[in-house]
Amino acid sequence: MGKHDGHYSKFATLLRKPDRKFVSRVARLQLDEAQNIYTAGIPKHNQPAFRPAYGNFDALRLLFPKTTTVTAFSATFPRHILDVIKKKLILSPTHFFIRCTSNRPNIMYATHQIVGALSDFRNLSFLLPSNFAFHPPMEIPPTVIFHDNIKECSNAATFVDNLLPMGLRGLGLVKHYHGLMSQDYLERTYQDFQAGHCRILHTCPGMESASSVTRKLRNHR
């Protein structure tokens, strides 16, 4: 809805028309992956926002009448993110909050202890079976690993790929996936992961690529 390369999107242009006829007819706004308002739209750790337009939703929200219902969806609403989302959506104090569990019969939670720093990629060695040399690649379960930044995402993928037997390295069993890659690469990588050719996918939360791949995988299931 915000500017893209210096130009307003078509939807943003409709919102800003002087006659306001279009805006007055908008009854509902629904935002999926609303955590991106915080994770991609807000500057953090002395780094600029990845998608600054996401962080300007409060200004756009003021263009709509008070009767417009705003709904936000996310599986990633820890307290600090939720507080920002409430402000950016200009929610009333009496807003309705629905909390559903993410527990599913086919999901098992486990904790893997990190030794040293997250940047020590030896902590990722558990992703490959210890006796992997004697098994086909399909023994590796489809796995998505989320990283805090692009460099770590790419370097981790390279490290894990180098743990494979020599004849299986560089074949795409392990790949990285983030918003700075070309659209063609992202689509091809997703297709490879969906088809089972790629077994371990490294990506970054808070980036468009992460939300798109998780959304696609959820829809695929």
C-alpha positions in Angstrom: 0.0 0.0 0.0 3.0 2.3 0.4 5.5 3.7 -2.1 7.5 1.3 -4.3 10.6 2.7 -5.9 9.3 6.2 -5.4 5.8 5.6 -6.8 2.6 4.9 -5.0 1.0 1.5 -5.6 -2.4 1.4 -7.4 -4.2 0.7 -4.1 -2.4 3.5 -2.3 -3.4 5.9 -5.1 -7.0 5.0 -4.8 -6.8 5.7 -1.0 -5.5 9.2 -1.6 -8.0 10.3 -4.2 -9.6 13.6 -3.2 -13.2 12.5 -3.6 -12.7 9.7 -1.0 -15.5 7.6 -2.6 -13.4 4.5 -2.8 -12.1 4.7 0.8 -15.6 5.3 2.2 -16.7 2.0 0.7 -14.0 -0.1 2.3 -15.7 -2.1 5.1 -12.8 -4.4 6.1 -9.1 -4.5 6.0 -7.4 -7.9 6.6 -3.7 -8.2 7.1 -2.0 -11.6 6.9 1.5 -12.1 8.3 1.0 -8.8 10.3 4.2 -9.3 12.2 6.0 -7.9 9.1 4.8 -4.4 10.2 7.4 -4.8 13.0 10.0 -7.2 11.6 10.3 -5.6 8.2 8.8 -2.1 8.6 10.6 -0.8 11.7 14.4 0.1 11.9 16.2 -2.1 14.4 19.7 -2.7 15.7 21.0 0.4 13.8 19.7 -1.2 10.6 17.1 0.5 8.3 13.8 -1.1 7.8 13.7 -3.8 5.1 10.3 -2.6 3.8 9.7 0.9 5.3 6.2 1.1 3.8 5.0 -1.7 6.2 5.9 0.6 9.1 3.7 3.4 7.8 0.4 1.6 8.2 -0.7 3.9 10.9 -0.6 6.8 8.5 -2.6 4.8 5.9 -5.1 3.6 8.6 -6.1 7.2 9.3 -7.4 7.5 5.7 -10.1 5.0 6.4 -13.4 5.8 8.2 -13.7 4.7 11.8 -16.3 2.1 10.7 -13.7 0.1 8.8 -13.0 -3.1 10.6 -9.3 -4.0 10.8 -8.2 -7.7 11.3 -4.6 -8.8 11.6 -3.4 -12.4 11.5 -0.1 -13.9 12.6 1.5 -16.9 14.2 4.3 -14.6 15.5 2.9 -12.2 18.1 5.2 -12.1 21.1 4.4 -9.2 23.4 6.9 -6.7 22.0 5.7 -7.3 18.4 2.0 -7.2 19.5 2.4 -3.9 21.2 3.8 -2.3 18.0 1.1 -3.9 15.9 -1.7 -2.5 18.1 -0.2 1.0 17.7 0.3 0.7 14.0 -3.3 -0.6 13.4 -4.6 2.1 15.8 -6.7 -0.5 17.5 -9.3 0.7 20.1 -8.8 -0.3 23.7 -11.8 -2.6 23.4 -10.4 -4.6 20.4 -11.2 -8.3 20.2 -8.2 -10.6 20.5 -8.5 -14.3 19.4 -5.6 -16.5 20.5 -5.5 -20.1 19.1 -2.9 -22.7 19.9 -0.4 -23.8 17.3 -0.4 -27.3 18.7 -1.3 -29.9 16.2 -1.4 -33.7 16.5 1.4 -34.1 13.9 3.8 -31.6 15.6 6.3 -32.4 18.2 8.3 -29.7 20.0 12.0 -30.2 20.9 14.8 -28.0 22.3 18.3 -28.3 20.9 20.9 -26.6 23.0 23.2 -24.1 21.3 26.9 -24.4 22.2 28.7 -21.0 22.0 27.2 -18.5 19.5 24.5 -18.9 16.9 27.1 -18.0 14.3 28.9 -21.3 15.1 27.3 -23.4 12.5 28.6 -26.6 13.9 25.4 -26.4 16.0 23.6 -27.3 12.8 25.4 -30.6 12.3 22.4 -32.4 13.8 20.4 -31.7 10.7 22.2 -34.5 8.9 22.0 -38.1 10.1 25.3 -39.3 11.6 25.4 -42.3 9.3 24.2 -40.2 6.3 26.9 -41.6 4.0 25.0 -44.9 4.0 21.5 -43.5 3.3 20.0 -41.7 0.3 19.2 -38.0 0.5 15.5 -38.7 1.1 16.5 -39.8 4.6 16.8 -36.0 5.4 13.4 -34.8 6.5 12.2 -31.6 4.8 13.5 -28.8 7.1 13.2 -25.0 7.1 15.8 -23.1 9.2 15.2 -19.5 10.1 18.1 -17.0 10.5 18.3 -13.5 11.9 20.1 -12.0 8.9 20.9 -12.7 5.2 24.7 -13.3 5.6 24.1 -15.8 8.4 21.4 -17.5 6.2 23.7 -17.9 3.2 26.8 -18.9 5.2 24.8 -21.5 7.2 23.5 -23.1 4.0 27.0 -23.3 2.6 28.3 -24.9 5.9 25.5 -27.6 5.9 26.0 -28.3 2.2 29.7 -28.9 2.9 28.7 -31.5 5.5 27.2 -33.7 2.8 29.3 -36.4 1.1 31.5 -35.0 -1.6 29.3 -36.4 -4.4 26.1 -34.7 -3.1 27.5 -31.2 -2.5 26.3 -28.4 -4.7 23.3 -30.4 -6.0 20.7 -28.2 -4.3 19.9 -30.5 -1.4 20.7 -27.5 0.9 19.7 -24.0 -0.3 19.1 -20.5 1.0 16.0 -18.4 0.3 15.7 -14.7 1.1 14.3 -11.5 -0.4 17.5 -10.3 -2.1 17.5 -13.3 -4.4 15.9 -13.0 -7.9 12.2 -13.9 -8.2 13.2 -16.7 -10.6 15.6 -18.2 -8.1 13.0 -17.9 -5.3 10.3 -19.6 -7.3 12.7 -22.4 -8.5 14.0 -23.0 -5.0 10.5 -23.2 -3.6 9.5 -25.7 -6.3 12.6 -27.8 -5.6 11.7 -27.8 -1.9 8.1 -28.7 -2.5 9.1 -31.5 -4.8 11.6 -32.9 -2.3 14.8 -32.2 -4.3 15.8 -29.6 -1.8 15.8 -31.1 1.7 17.0 -28.2 3.9 16.0 -24.6 3.3 17.6 -21.7 5.1 15.6 -18.5 5.2 15.1 -15.3 7.2 12.1 -14.4 9.3 10.7 -10.9 8.8 11.5 -10.9 5.1 9.1 -11.3 2.3 10.7 -14.5 1.3 10.2 -16.1 4.7 6.5 -15.2 4.9 5.9 -16.4 1.3 7.6 -19.7 1.7 5.8 -20.5 5.0 2.5 -19.4 3.5 3.1 -21.6 0.4 4.1 -24.6 2.5 1.0 -24.1 4.7 -1.3 -24.0 1.7 0.5 -27.0 0.2 -0.3 -29.1 3.3 
